[in-house]
C-alpha cells in the first residue's frame, strides 16, 4: 500500500472525515458524468439510431473486424521483428568488441530518440518513391518499419538491463569453468535475461498496439481509421470513436493483466524480473497491486546485488 | 540541404514542437499531480477514480485522443477557444497531450513516493514531527528525488509525441516533413536526417540532465 507511507491508520474521526470527502467527491464525479452525457446528448450522440449500427453484421464484417485484423497484423509482425532487432543490437551492446558495442549503442540510442511517426513517414515516403512494395502494401510496410525500429531499440535496452540485473556470480561462474565471455553471454546470461524480460516484452505489446494507431496518419487502414468510414456511412463519428476507444482499452488492459500474470508466475518460481525499460509513455503499463509488490521485490533484489 | 532550409521554415516548425512540448508539459504536470494526489489519498473512492483515469488513458492510443479532441470536443460538441481554427487546434492538441501524459506523470510521482521506505515516516513521527512536518521535511523531498528519472523519461516521450498533433493539422515538424517529402521525394533521406537530428538535439539534453540530477540528488540508503 502506497498510502501507508504518507498517512497513519485513520481513527474514528478521520474515518468520518474521509466518508464526508468521499461523498463530496462522488457528487463531483456524478456532476461531471451528467454534464458529459448532457453535452453528448445535446448533439444527438446518444440517440438509439447512432448506436444501433454497432449491433449490425455489416458494421463488424465490413469495418471493425477488418480494421482490428489490420491493427493486430501490424502489431504482430512488428513485435516479432522488434524482438529480432532487439536481440541483435542488445547483444551488440553487450559485446566485448569495442566497435560493435559502440555502433550498437549509437543505433539503439538514435532509434529511441526519433519519434515513431517520423520514422513511419520517412519509410512511407521511401517505399512509395522507390516502388519498393506493391502500392497497397506500402502503408503496412511503413507502419511495421517504424514500430520495429523504435520497439527493437527498446527491446535491446530491456535485454541489456536484463543481463545487467543478473547476479555477478552467474558470469563469474561461467568464466571460471572455462567458457569464453561470448559463450558465457550466450549460454548462461541471455537465457536468464530473456526469461526476466518476458513480462516487460508482453507489456511492450501494449505500446506497439497503441502505436499502430499512428498508421491512421499515413493512411494505413487500421482500427482507428475505420471511424471515418463508419462516421460517413451512419453519420455517427462520435459514437464510432468512443466505441473504437473501448475496443483498444479492453485489448490493452487484457495484455497488461497478462503481463502481470507472467510476472507473478516467474516470481513464484524465484526468477528475477525486470520492469519498465525506458519508463514513461514508451514503457508498458504495469497493473496495480501485483506489480507494486513485484517492484518492491525487484528493488530489494537490486539492493542485495550491490 | 541548404535548399531545404531556404525553401521551408524548418526552425518555425521546431518552434511549434517546442511550444507544444512546453505547454503540454505544464498541463500534464498539473493534471498528473492532481491525479497522483487522488491515488495516494487515504479515501478509497479517490484512489479508485485516480486508478480509473490512469488505466483508461494509458491504454488509449494517443492518436485517438488527439483526433477525438478535435472531432468530438471541438467539431461535435463545439468547445472552441477562438474563432481561429488553426489556433483552436493547437489548444486542443495541447489539452490532448496533457491529458494523455498526465497518466504517466501521475505514475512517475507515485513511483517516487513508493521509493520512500515506511521506516522514514515512522521515524519522522516517532521523533515528534507532526503530519505536515513529516510530509514536507522528510517524505516529499525524498519522493521528489525518486521521481526525477521517470519524470524526465515522460518529458522525452512527450517531446516526441507532439508529432502526433499533425493528425489534426497542427503545423509542427512532422507536418512540415510530410509537406517536404511530397515536394522533394528525391530528398527523403536528408529530410529524415534533419528532423531526426532535431529531435536528438531536443531530447538528449533532457536525458543527460535527468541522469545527472538523479545521480547528484540520489538518496543514499
Interface residues (C-beta under 8 A of the other chain):
Chain A: X2 X3 X4 X5 X6 X7 X8 X10 X14 X18 X21 X22 X25 X26 X29 X39 X40 X42 X43 X45 X110 X113 X114 X115 X116 X117 X118 X119 X121 X122 X125 X126 X128 X129 X206 X210 X211 X212 X213 X214 X216 X217 X224 X227 X237 X238 X241 X242 X244 X245 X248 X249 X252 X253 X256 X278 X279 X280 X281 X282 X283 X285 X288 X292 X295 X296 X299 X303
Chain B: X39 X40 X41 X42 X43 X44 X45 X46 X47 X49 X51 X55 X56 X58 X59 X60 X61 X62 X63 X64 X67 X68 X71 X72 X76 X77 X78 X100 X101 X104 X108 X110 X111 X113 X114 X115 X116 X117 X118 X120 X121 X125 X131 X135 X139 X149 X150 X153 X154 X155 X156 X157 X158 X160 X161 X163 X164 X166 X167 X173 X174 X177 X178 X181 X185 X186 X188 X189 X191 X192 X195 X196 X199 X200 X203 X204 X207 X221
